[in-house]
Amino acid sequence: MILREKAEALKKLLKSLPSFVIAFSGGVDSGLLAAAAVRAGHERVLAVTLRPPWVPEREYRDAASMAEFLDLDWHCIPIAFPEELRCNPEDRCYLCKTRILRAIRDIAVKSGATVLVDGSNADDSYAHRPGKRALEEFGVISPLAECGFSKSDVRALAKEYGLPVWNKPAYSCLLTRFPHDRRVSEEMLSMVEKGEEFLIAQGFPSVRLRTHDDLARIEIPPEERERFCTTERMDRVSRALKSLGYRYVSLDLEGYRCGKMDRTETE
């Protein structure tokens, strides 16, 4: 199916939904979904963003900007750091998604919306997505996935629609920067967020600052490693991250790979 056919299928699917609320991160997937809902004729599309401490502040800024750009009925709801997630368990994604979807469902009930939708795309079915079980349990509909949108399709149509996030790098929650079964505090999350903000400002938007106690392990795309490794830049990065509280600063020689913290040492 070509992109134009997928776009028409998406429009038809969204038109068939009487009322719904979008789990809205402000990224390219949920951004395209909201834009398509507006184009399908839904007035004042209801979108909800949850604001837990393990999601970077920049994500909320992007969500607010996209909600304004699309003129959405946008709600941003803070979530506390629950004890069940502080030890960073292996099923954190499921626990997190469950908590977030429960909060979104409560808003949907109050507003009269009957369906929850999210921006999962067809590629997500092939990736490691522990939170998918929560989507199934809450009966969440994923229109982009149902209409066969790959990530590249999403970006192509978002660009065609003029969405400013069409080429935004994929991000993940800050808990993925820490090993499983290690207690994580708000201060540790803040340290990682500040470190990544610095690295992004240095021109590396697709960065992960993996944290092993007082050691920082920087992951950037493999093709950007050579650009990173100048003496001046490495000295500057080392000073900045040590000022945040790290004792050791390293560059992962393999480069960034999604979900690396979930892999074993031999993989």
C-alpha positions in Angstrom: 0.0 0.0 0.0 1.4 3.4 -1.0 1.6 6.3 1.4 -1.4 8.1 -0.1 -3.6 5.0 0.4 -2.4 4.6 4.0 -3.2 8.3 4.6 -6.8 7.7 3.3 -7.2 4.6 5.3 -6.1 6.5 8.4 -8.5 9.3 7.7 -11.4 6.8 7.3 -10.5 4.9 10.5 -10.4 8.1 12.5 -13.7 9.3 11.1 -15.3 6.0 12.2 -14.4 6.7 15.8 -17.1 8.7 17.6 -15.0 10.2 20.3 -11.5 9.4 21.5 -8.5 10.7 23.5 -5.0 10.6 22.2 -2.0 9.5 24.4 0.1 12.5 23.2 3.8 12.7 23.7 4.3 15.5 21.2 6.6 13.3 19.1 6.3 12.6 15.4 4.0 9.5 15.9 1.4 11.1 18.2 1.8 14.4 16.4 0.9 12.9 13.1 -2.0 11.0 14.6 -3.4 14.2 16.1 -2.9 16.1 12.8 -4.7 13.3 11.0 -7.6 13.5 13.4 -7.9 17.2 12.8 -7.9 16.6 9.1 -10.5 13.9 9.5 -12.9 16.5 10.8 -12.7 16.0 14.6 -13.1 19.4 16.3 -10.9 20.2 19.3 -9.1 16.8 19.4 -8.6 15.7 23.0 -4.9 14.9 23.7 -3.4 14.0 27.1 0.3 14.2 28.1 1.4 12.7 31.3 4.3 14.3 33.1 6.2 11.9 35.3 9.7 12.7 36.6 11.4 10.1 34.4 10.5 11.9 31.1 12.7 14.9 30.1 11.4 18.4 30.4 12.2 19.0 26.7 9.5 16.4 25.9 6.8 18.5 27.6 8.0 21.6 25.8 7.7 19.8 22.5 4.2 18.4 23.5 3.0 21.9 24.5 4.3 23.4 21.3 2.7 20.7 19.1 -0.6 21.0 21.0 -0.6 24.7 20.3 0.4 24.2 16.6 -2.5 21.8 16.1 -4.9 23.7 18.3 -5.7 20.6 20.4 -7.7 20.3 23.6 -4.5 19.5 25.5 -4.2 18.3 29.1 -0.8 17.8 30.8 -1.1 15.8 34.0 1.8 15.4 36.5 2.5 12.0 37.9 4.5 11.2 41.1 7.4 8.8 41.2 5.8 5.6 42.5 7.8 3.2 44.7 7.2 0.3 42.3 9.3 2.1 39.6 12.1 3.5 41.9 14.0 0.2 41.7 13.8 0.2 37.9 12.4 -3.3 37.5 12.5 -5.2 34.3 8.8 -4.7 33.7 9.1 -0.9 34.3 7.6 -0.2 30.8 4.5 -2.2 31.6 4.1 -0.6 35.0 4.7 2.9 33.6 2.3 2.4 30.7 -0.4 1.0 33.0 -0.2 4.0 35.3 -0.3 6.4 32.4 -3.2 4.8 30.6 -5.2 4.6 33.8 -4.8 8.4 34.2 -5.7 9.0 30.6 -8.7 6.7 30.9 -10.0 8.7 33.8 -9.8 11.9 31.8 -11.5 10.1 28.9 -14.4 9.1 31.1 -14.9 12.6 32.5 -14.9 14.1 29.0 -17.2 11.5 27.5 -14.6 10.0 25.2 -15.2 6.3 24.5 -11.8 5.2 23.0 -8.1 5.5 23.8 -5.8 5.8 20.8 -2.0 6.0 20.7 0.7 6.6 18.1 2.3 3.1 17.9 3.3 2.4 14.3 3.7 -0.9 12.4 7.4 -1.1 13.1 6.7 -1.2 16.9 5.3 -4.7 16.5 8.8 -5.9 15.6 10.6 -4.0 18.3 11.1 -4.8 22.0 8.0 -3.1 23.5 7.3 -4.4 27.0 4.5 -1.8 27.4 2.5 -3.3 24.6 0.7 -5.6 27.1 -0.7 -2.6 28.9 -2.1 -1.2 25.6 -3.9 -4.5 25.0 -5.3 -4.6 28.6 -6.7 -1.1 28.2 -8.1 -1.8 24.7 -6.0 1.0 23.2 -6.4 1.4 19.4 -3.2 2.2 17.4 -4.5 3.7 14.1 -1.1 4.2 12.6 -0.2 0.5 13.1 -3.6 -0.7 11.9 -3.2 1.3 8.7 0.3 -0.1 8.1 2.4 3.0 8.8 6.1 2.3 9.2 8.2 4.9 11.0 9.5 6.1 7.6 5.9 6.5 6.4 5.1 8.5 9.6 7.9 10.9 9.0 7.1 11.2 5.3 3.4 12.1 5.9 4.3 14.4 8.9 6.7 16.3 6.6 3.9 16.5 3.9 1.6 17.9 6.6 4.2 20.5 7.6 4.6 19.2 11.1 7.7 20.7 12.8 8.5 17.4 14.5 8.7 15.3 11.3 12.4 14.7 11.7 12.5 14.7 15.5 14.8 12.0 16.9 13.2 9.2 18.9 13.5 9.5 22.6 12.9 7.2 25.5 12.3 7.7 29.2 15.2 8.5 31.5 14.8 5.2 33.4 16.3 3.5 30.4 19.6 5.1 31.2 20.0 3.0 34.3 20.5 -0.8 34.8 17.5 -2.7 36.0 17.0 -3.4 39.7 19.0 -0.4 40.8 17.3 2.3 42.8 16.8 5.6 41.0 16.2 8.9 42.6 14.8 12.2 41.3 18.3 13.6 41.6 19.8 10.9 39.4 17.2 11.5 36.8 17.9 15.2 36.9 21.6 14.6 36.5 21.0 12.5 33.3 18.6 15.0 31.9 21.1 17.9 32.4 23.9 15.9 30.9 21.8 15.0 27.8 20.7 18.6 27.4 24.4 19.6 27.3 25.2 16.9 24.7 22.2 17.9 22.6 23.4 21.5 22.7 26.8 20.2 21.4 25.1 19.0 18.3 24.3 15.4 19.2 20.4 15.2 19.3 20.3 11.3 19.2 22.1 10.7 22.5 21.8 8.4 25.5 23.7 9.1 28.7 23.8 5.6 30.2 24.6 5.8 33.9 26.5 3.1 35.9 26.8 4.6 39.4 29.4 7.4 39.0 30.3 6.4 35.5 28.7 8.1 32.4 28.7 6.1 29.2 27.8 8.2 26.2 26.0 6.6 23.3 25.7 8.5 20.0 24.9 7.1 16.5 27.9 5.2 15.1 28.3 7.6 12.2 28.8 10.5 14.6 31.6 9.0 16.7 34.5 10.4 14.6 33.0 13.9 14.8 32.7 13.6 18.6 36.3 12.6 19.1 38.2 15.8 19.0 40.4 16.6 21.9 38.6 19.9 22.5 35.1 18.4 22.5 36.1 15.4 24.7 37.7 17.7 27.3 34.6 20.0 27.3 32.2 17.1 27.7 34.2 15.5 30.4 34.3 18.8 32.4 30.6 19.4 32.0 29.5 15.9 33.0 31.9 15.8 36.0 30.5 19.1 37.2 27.1 17.3 37.4 28.4 14.6 39.7 29.9 11.9 37.4 33.4 10.7 38.4 34.2 8.9 35.1 33.1 9.8 31.6 33.3 7.4 28.7 32.2 7.0 25.1 30.6 3.7 24.0 32.8 2.6 21.2 29.9 0.7 19.5 27.7 3.7 19.4 24.0 4.0 20.1 21.7 1.0 19.8 18.1 1.0 20.9 17.5 -0.9 24.2 21.2 -1.6 24.8 20.6 -1.6 28.6 18.2 -4.5 28.1 20.8 -6.7 26.4 23.1 -9.0 28.1 26.9 -8.4 28.2 27.5 -11.0 25.5 25.1 -9.5 22.9 
